[in-house]
Amino acid sequence: MNDPQLIERLKLGDRDAFKTLIDLHGDRVYNTVLGILQNTDDASDTAQEVFIEIFRSIGNFRGDASVTTWIYRISVQKSLELIRSRNRKKRSAIILSLFGKEDRLHVASDSAFCHPGVMMENKQRAEILFKAISRLPESQRIAFTLHKVENLSHAEIAEVMNNTVSSVESLIVRARQNLKEWLADYYEQNEK
């Protein structure tokens, strides 16, 4: 079944078509949100939210972009919504703690994360790299993750991010520069 047929069946509420969509794109969605969120539980929950959003909004799909690009956009959007929500909660927790009310809100601490696709012998380096990636500005982090983790081309990333190819190239270059600067000391000390 090709994309236009799948979309038409989805618009008619065909549950088998929705299952086919999940089978075709489930791993891609999970890996995308995992690369951005760097937490397996959050990635599972967010991947489900992505497919719920697809189900709810399939009637609005106009076909201006490919189905895959549309799904990437939703995946990135849902991931960023979670990050922004958490950041708001952290700011609220700081404000509450200033007034002695920190027991009202629990903020999860950063835990070690390693992408499941990383080989065991590279886990320590990958953990350090993913921590550095999480420090990147949002647009750099998204472009870098889609390029390096999802292997999307600059043109595909531009379409997902609704940006120009030259802007995406610039974001990736700046992300590399930032990562190189942040990780220089680690590699100097540990990779001799």
Secondary structure, DSSP 8 states (H G I E B T S, - for coil): --HHHHHHHHHTT-HHHHHHHHHHHHHHHHHHHHHHH--HHHHHHHHHHHHHHHHHHGGG--SSS-HHHHHHHHHHHHHHHHHHHHHHHHHHHHHHHHTT-GGG-----------TTS-GGGHHHHHHHHHHHHHS-HHHHHHHHHHHTS---HHHHHHHHT--HHHHHHHHHHHHHHHHHHHHHHHHHH--
